[in-house]
């Protein structure tokens, strides 16, 4: 298993550049002096959720009776839809941000620990059950880089501007489409092999 490839793929899925503007908008109604603490709290919640699914994922999949090929195909479709949203953005499904301070939702879940990142972690853990500690390291690395980008996102947004941020997100979306299609094809191949007489 290529840990660097996993970390980069998860980084693309976490999409810190695309989420930077959303995080900034949601935190805009939080007092300025509390924003760093709130952001760090939500990012830590997201890491705990991601690692939680990593360590209990195989038990969850076993309980549900989900096969690896099924997870790979559905994960590929989900990643593809996420990537399309990055390349061709539409109005946020979150709607208007609430007046109260965010707590777990929507910053930690689903913006950081969303269905696509959880599906990727579950798939990887099911394919390489003996390498859970290494996968945890890759997950933590991708989370750390994303967290640093989001923490300094106000300065980053000023530096890149709205057009620069959108261009970078679309580039990441194009790369993620390639990963999603490959994941889907791997799932189809595994299903065909397991169904062959």
Protein Blocks (a to p, Z undefined) as FASTA:
>chain_A
ZZklmmmmmmmmnommlmmmmmmmmmmmpcfklmmmmmmmmmmmmmmmmmmmmmmmmmmm
mmnopafklmmmmmmmmmmmmmmmmmmccddfklpadfbdcehiaklpmklmgmklmmmm
mmmmmmmmmlmmmmmmmmmmmmmmmmmmmmmmmmmmmmnommlmmmmmmmmmmmmmmmmm
mmmmmmmmmmmmmmpZZ
